[in-house]
Amino acid sequence: MLPSGRLLTLRPLERADRPGWESLRRRNETWLSPWEATVPGEVRRPLSFRRLRRGLDLAAREGSLLPFVIDVDGELVGQMQLFDIVWGSRASGWAGYWLDEGSTGRGYATWALATLVDHALLSAGLHRVEVGVRPENVASIAVVHRLGLPEEGLRRGLMHVDGQWRDHRCFAVLAEDLRPGGYAAGGLVERLRREG
């Protein structure tokens, strides 16, 4: 439950989400384009719901992805995922997300990222979650700052985004950070609640 009284949920993408997801993506095409990953040398083409869902389900079964949609009071407002999950001696993954333009500025991304990180580090058994943000993405920088994620520096050319290799500021949180004595003991959601 958000401070506003609205219910934010991270849940799997379901077949029944297709009309809402397709409408959301269509409305937000221009808004999301500058931040979306691309593949060098490939022409960007619209992602079909069926192909997206099949890919997410396969990666989730393989353990390399934890995919979710962000749902607020029963309305789909974006997606969030933990991707590039590596188990074994690294036990880490990267968080990524996008929101409907009309849903920004309400704390949804902050609370959703806190929920994802808590799940990954307190329940799923990962040790580290990283978040890479392009330096010019002021809104996403505000999200990681509000959560107090420690910044680890700039990674040059980290990811191909919007047709070019882009630098990213990198932030990370460890399982120890959410335990007693850590900067967010009890989890990031609990920290947000304490701070009001």
Secondary structure, 3 states (H helix, E strand, C coil): CCCCCCCEEEECCCHHHHHHHHHHHHHCHHHHHHHCECCCCCCCCCCCHHHHHHHHHHHHHHCCCEEEEEEECCEEEEEEEEEEEECCCCCEEEEEEEECHHHCCCCHHHHHHHHHHHHHHHHCCCCEEEEEECCCCHHHHHHHHHHCCCEEEEEEEEEEECCEEEEEEEEEEEHHHHCCCCCCCCCHHHHHHHHC
